[in-house]
Amino acid sequence: MAQTDTAFTHLMELAADYRRRTDHTLAERRRSREAYERQAAAITASNFVLNRFWSLLGKVLPAEAWQGYPSSVRDPRTTAVAHLGAGLFLMHSAKRDGCGDDECGCRHTVTLLRPCRCGDYIEDVVDTEYDLAFILSSIDDTTCVGLCTPSGWHEAPWE
């Protein structure tokens, strides 16, 4: 009986050590993937926004303004956010369709997050520079028109 107990005890120690090493390896891989995705998200956002909105954002938003966030189980897109000042944020999300090249199959979404008078945020998807200019011209409205939301912002991948 003592031999079986000793084997079981040794097996439990080996299993615990194996699990500890495996968990460490998986955590290192996750940290490495997340670091890569953060950097890639910031670079992708900067490049996309500078090319799409070169007349407006391209003149005021430096590449280093972007903070990247990795994908998650809940949201497979990488995200980057840039603070524009005055409570405004620009959020860029990109989802790849199985390609490594930004020119093929990537879907980009640019959202302007702006404060509402009621304290929440208004989220405006921005497709063109004209859209952006139009939205910016209406920022000084003094009334809440019910377009605001405590929003997807509180469920954002960076929180």
C-alpha positions in Angstrom: 0.0 0.0 0.0 2.9 2.4 0.7 4.3 1.9 -2.7 0.9 2.9 -4.3 0.6 5.9 -2.1 4.2 7.0 -3.0 3.5 6.6 -6.7 0.3 8.6 -6.4 2.0 11.3 -4.4 4.8 11.5 -7.0 2.2 11.5 -9.8 0.4 14.4 -8.2 3.6 16.4 -7.8 4.5 15.7 -11.5 1.0 16.8 -12.6 1.2 20.0 -10.6 4.6 20.8 -12.0 3.5 20.0 -15.6 0.5 22.2 -15.2 2.5 25.1 -13.7 4.9 25.0 -16.6 2.1 24.7 -19.2 0.2 27.6 -17.7 3.4 29.7 -17.7 4.0 28.9 -21.4 0.4 29.7 -22.3 0.5 33.0 -20.4 3.7 34.0 -22.1 2.2 33.2 -25.5 -0.9 35.2 -24.7 1.2 38.2 -23.5 3.2 38.0 -26.7 0.1 37.8 -28.9 -1.5 40.7 -27.1 1.6 42.9 -27.4 1.8 42.1 -31.1 -2.0 42.9 -31.6 -1.7 46.1 -29.6 1.1 47.4 -31.8 -0.5 46.1 -35.0 -3.8 47.7 -34.1 -2.2 51.1 -33.4 -0.2 51.0 -36.7 -3.2 49.8 -38.7 -5.4 52.5 -37.3 -2.8 55.2 -37.9 -2.2 54.2 -41.5 -5.9 53.7 -42.3 -7.0 57.0 -40.7 -4.1 59.0 -42.2 -4.9 57.6 -45.7 -8.7 57.9 -45.5 -8.9 61.2 -43.6 -5.7 62.9 -44.8 -7.2 66.4 -45.2 -8.4 66.6 -41.6 -7.0 64.0 -39.2 -3.9 63.5 -41.3 -2.9 67.1 -40.4 -3.5 66.9 -36.7 -3.3 63.3 -35.5 0.2 61.9 -35.1 0.8 58.1 -35.4 1.9 57.9 -31.7 -1.5 59.2 -30.6 -3.0 55.7 -31.0 -3.3 53.1 -28.2 -3.9 49.6 -29.5 -6.0 46.9 -27.8 -5.9 43.2 -28.6 -8.8 41.1 -29.7 -10.7 39.1 -27.2 -13.0 36.1 -27.1 -16.0 38.5 -27.0 -14.7 40.7 -29.9 -12.3 39.2 -32.5 -11.5 42.7 -33.8 -8.4 44.6 -32.8 -9.1 48.1 -31.7 -7.1 51.3 -31.4 -8.2 54.6 -29.7 -6.8 58.1 -30.1 -7.8 61.0 -27.8 -8.5 64.1 -29.9 -9.0 66.5 -27.0 -12.1 68.2 -25.7 -13.5 64.8 -24.6 -13.4 63.5 -28.2 -12.0 60.0 -29.0 -11.5 58.3 -32.3 -11.9 54.5 -32.3 -10.7 52.3 -35.1 -11.6 48.6 -35.3 -10.4 46.2 -37.9 -11.3 42.6 -38.6 -9.3 40.6 -41.0 -10.9 38.0 -43.3 -8.0 35.5 -43.1 -5.5 37.6 -44.9 -2.2 39.2 -43.8 -2.4 42.2 -46.2 -4.2 45.4 -45.3 -5.4 45.8 -48.9 -7.4 42.6 -49.1 -10.5 41.7 -47.1 -10.0 43.9 -44.1 -13.0 45.6 -42.7 -12.3 49.0 -41.0 -14.7 50.9 -38.8 -13.9 54.4 -37.6 -16.1 55.8 -34.8 -16.0 59.2 -33.3 -17.0 59.2 -29.6 -18.1 62.6 -28.4 -19.6 63.7 -25.1 -23.2 64.5 -24.9 -24.6 67.2 -22.7 -26.3 64.6 -20.5 -22.9 63.0 -19.6 -23.0 60.0 -21.8 -21.3 59.6 -25.2 -22.6 59.8 -28.8 -21.0 57.3 -31.2 -20.8 58.3 -34.8 -19.5 55.9 -37.4 -17.4 58.1 -39.8 -16.9 56.9 -43.4 -15.7 60.1 -45.1 -14.0 63.4 -44.3 -17.3 65.1 -45.1 -19.0 63.0 -42.4 -16.4 63.9 -39.9 -16.6 67.7 -40.8 -20.4 67.5 -40.5 -20.3 65.9 -37.1 -17.7 68.2 -35.8 -19.8 71.2 -36.9 -22.7 70.0 -34.7 -20.7 69.4 -31.5 -21.8 72.6 -29.9 -25.4 71.7 -29.8 -26.7 72.3 -26.3 -29.5 69.7 -26.0 -29.4 66.0 -25.7 -31.4 64.5 -28.6 -31.4 61.0 -27.3 -28.7 59.7 -29.6 -26.3 59.1 -26.7 -25.6 55.9 -24.9 -23.7 54.8 -21.9 -22.7 52.7 -24.9 -20.6 50.0 -26.1 -17.8 52.0 -24.6 -18.4 50.3 -21.2 -18.1 46.9 -22.9 -15.1 47.9 -24.9 -12.2 45.5 -25.1 -9.9 47.9 -23.2 -12.0 47.7 -20.0 
